[in-house]
């Protein structure tokens, strides 16, 4: 059981084998940048629990030299999202991990982070996403220690196994992780990113408020589908020039598929002085589509048609918004 790993692995910056003995640096080290999405942390769990048990994990600073090791979920890495496959799925295939509960988790991660066009493929996806968000909210959103994420996916894996073997129900409470022993970064309580309800945002736009949408995903993802008129700015590209592009708007709405990256961008913008940076509610592109609103891109509508439909939605939100969104 994965619970046997608990207490034997600690993650601060480097994951070290430590069961009351002198820590030893593992021979294999996986390297990634900080992020909030479950795909990143589920992949970290997969690589250090299943691919190379006991391997190290380095969470690198974006602007610092890249540490030595096997990178994942970073530009230039062999292990990153490819098309409609999550990083987790790419890593699972690359390491030949054949485990039914890992396979189920792969579907869940895809549902949460990739599958924004269609309903969830797996019944447990909504529960896991809810529990993941509760973990982040409970630890001052954005400051969850890596070991908490590892423990969370241990709990998810164990729950999926119990579900398969004993038909045990998975509820958010069963996935709760006690991270209270880990220190929080001071001064974060004033950095919470506001969430703006999509219907209310459309009403604000109808009243003449200016809104800039910032799609924080990679260029190829943006090209497939994006909110009409959105700028494409990744976190790596957030510099003074990028900040100047969004200054002056009443709302700067950062988004991705489910707003894990969107939250990071909005937080970074607010820390850079753009205090009107927000995220969507419901979250990201998945939430936008759930409201029946248009997308532009190669997998959606043409930009001109999408912007025309968007203008119609702003002038008469009730005709565009789905019935579910107005309940």
N, C-alpha and C positions, 0 to 999 in steps of 0.2 A: 504494500500500500504506500501511496505517496506520503502519508503522514509520517512514515519512518524518516523522511528527509527533514522534517521539522526539527529545529534545534541543531541540526548538523550543517546548515548552510546559512550564512549571513551575508547580506548584500548591503554595502554602503556605497562604495564606488566600485570596488572589485569584489566579486563573489569568491570567498575563500572557504576551503574545507576547514571546519573548526568545531571539533567536539571535545572541548576542554583540553586540546593539545595545541602545540605551537602551530599557527597557521602556515600552510604551505601554498605557494602560488601554483595554481593549476597549469598544466602544460598547454591546454587549449583555452583560448580566451575569445569570447564573442564581443563585438563592439557595436554600439548603436548610439544615436543621439537621443536626447530627452524627447518624450512625447507623451500624449495622454490617451491615445487610442488603444483599445483592447487588442488589436492585431499586433502591435509592437510588443506588448507585455506577454501576451499568450505565446508569441514566437520566442521571446526570451526564455519563458518557462519551458517550451518545447525543446529548445536547443540545449539548455542546461540540465533538464530533467531526463530527457529521452534520447536526444541525438548523441550528446557527449555528457553523461551524468557526472556532475561535479565540476564541469567546466566553469571558467570565470566569466564574469560579465562586467564590461566597462561601459558606463554611460558617459559619452564624451560631450564636452562643451562644443557648441556649434562653431564658434569662432576660434577654437584652439586646434593645434596640430592633431591629426588623427592618430590615436594610439595604435600600437601593433596588435593585430588580431584579425579574426574573421568578421567582417562587417555584415550587418543585416539592417534592412529598413533604412538605408542611407543611400544617397546618390552614388552611383558607381558600383554598388554591391551586387553580387550575383543573387542575393537573397532579398528581393524586394517585390512589390506587387507587380504582376504581369497581367495586363488585360483585366479580365473579371476574376482573377485568382488572387487571393490575399497573400501577404507575406508568409503567413502561417502555412498555407497550402503549398507554396513554393518550397519552403523549408522542409515540410513533411515529405514531399516527393524527393527532394534532393538527398535526404538522409535515409530514404527507404523505410520510414516508420510505419509499420503495419500493425495498428492497434485500433480496435473498433471504437473505443471511447475517444481516442485522439481524432479519429475520422469524424465522429459526431461533433466534437469541439470545432473541427475545421469548418463544418457546415455552419455552426453557430457564428463563428468569427466572420465568415463570408456574409451571412445575413446582416450582421451588425454594421460592418464597414464597407461592404462592396455592393450587396444586393439592394439597391435603392429603387429599382424599377418595378420589382414584383413583391408580392407578399412573402413573409418569412418561409423558408423551406423547412425549418425545424421548429417544433413547438416550444422548445426550451429557450430559444433565442431571446425572446422578450424578457424572460425571467433573469437570464444571465446579464443582459444589458442593464436591467433595472438594478441588480445587485452591484454591478460594476460601477454605475454612477453613484450609488449610495456609498460605496467604499470611498470614492473620490470626494464626495461632499462631506463625509465624516472626517476627512483628514485635511481640511482646507484645500479645496479643489485645486489640483495641480501640484500638490506637494506630498504625494503618496510615496513613501520609501519603496525602493525596488523589492525588498523582501516581503512587503505587504502584497504586492502584485503576485509574487511567486506563491505566497500562501493562498491567495484568492484562487488562482488557477489550480492549485492542489485540491482545494475544496470543490471546484467545478468538476474536475476530473473524477474525484471520488463520488460526487453526486451522480455523474453520468454513468459511472460503473454500477452504482446501487440501482439506478433507474433501469439499466439493462438487465441486471441479474435478479433483482428483487422487486422490480416495478415500483420502486419508491418514488413518491412525488417530490419534485424539486420546487422549492419555494425560495424567495429571496432571503428569508431569514436563515435558511440552511447554508447559505453561502457567505454569511457574515464572517469577517475576519477582525480580530482584535489587534489593531495596530497602535494602541495607546502607548506602548512602551517606546515608540520611535519619536524622536524629537521633531517638532515642526519648525519650519523656517519662520522666524519672527517677522512681524509686520505684514503678513499676508491678508489679514482679515479685511483690510480696506481695499483689496484688489479683486473683489468678486466682480465678475463680469455680468452685467444685467442681461436678462433674457426678454426679448420683445415678442409678444404674440403676433403671429403673421396677420390675422385679420386686422388687428389694431395698427400694424405697420402700414397696411394698404390704406386704411382710413387716414393715417397721417400723410401719406403720399397724395391722397386725393385732396387734402387740405392745403397742399402746396409745399409740404416739408420735403427737403432734399435728402435723398438716400443714396449712398454709394455702397454697392455690394462688392465684397472682396472675396474671390474664390481662392483659397489658400492651397489648392491641390496642384499637382504637377501639370505641365502644359498639355500633355497627351490626355489626361483626365478632363481637363477644362475643355479641350477640343471636342470630346465626346458629348458633353452636356454641361450646361451652366445656366445660372439665372440670367435672363436677358440683360445685357448691358453691363454685366459684372466685370470688374478688373480681375486679372489673374496675377496675384502676387504671393509667392511662397514665403515662408518664414525666413528662408535664406536670403531672400531679396529685400527684406524689410530694412531699408536704409533711409537716410534723410530725404532722398528724392522720392522714394515710395510714400513716405509719410506726407510729403507736400502734396501728393496726388489726391489724398483723401481729406485734407484739411478743408474746413468750411462747411461740410455737410452737416445736416441736423442729426443724421444717423449714419454710422459706418458699420455695416453689417458684415462681419467676417463669417464665413461658412465653409464646410466641407461636406462629406456625406452625412455624418452624424454629429458634427461639430466638436469632435475631440481636437482636431487641428484648428478648427474655427475658434474654439475657446482660447487656444494658445495664441493665435494671432490677435484676437480681441484684447487679451490680457497684455500682450506686448505693445499694442497700439496705445492702450490706456497708460501704460508705464512710460510711453514716449510722449505723453501729453495729449493724445487724442481721447479725451474723456467721454466722448459720445460713441465709442466703439461698443458694439453689442453682439449677441448671437440670437438666433431664431428660436422660437418655441411654437410648435414642436421643432426638434433639432434638424438643422442642415437641409440638404437636398431631399432627403427622405421625408422630412416634415413638409417641405415645400410641395413636393409631389402629392403628399397625402391631402393637401388642401386643394388639389385640382388645378394648380398653377402651371404656367408654361415654362419650358426649358428650350434653350437654343443649343445647337451643336450637331455634329455628324450623326449622332444617334437620336436626335430629337428634331426640332423644327429649325428652319433657317433663321438667321439672326433677325432679319427684317420682319418676318412673319411673327416671330416670338415677341419682339418688342411691340408690334402692333397689338397682339393679343394681351400683352402685359398692360398696355395703356388702357385697353378696354376693361381689364380687371380692376385697375386703379379707379377708373371713373364709376364703375358699378361692381364693387367687390362681391355683392350678394349673388351675382350671376355667374361668378367664377368659382367661388369657394365651394368645396364639397359640403354636402349636408352634415357630414360627421364633424367638420371643423366649426360649424356654426351652432352646434348643440350646446 
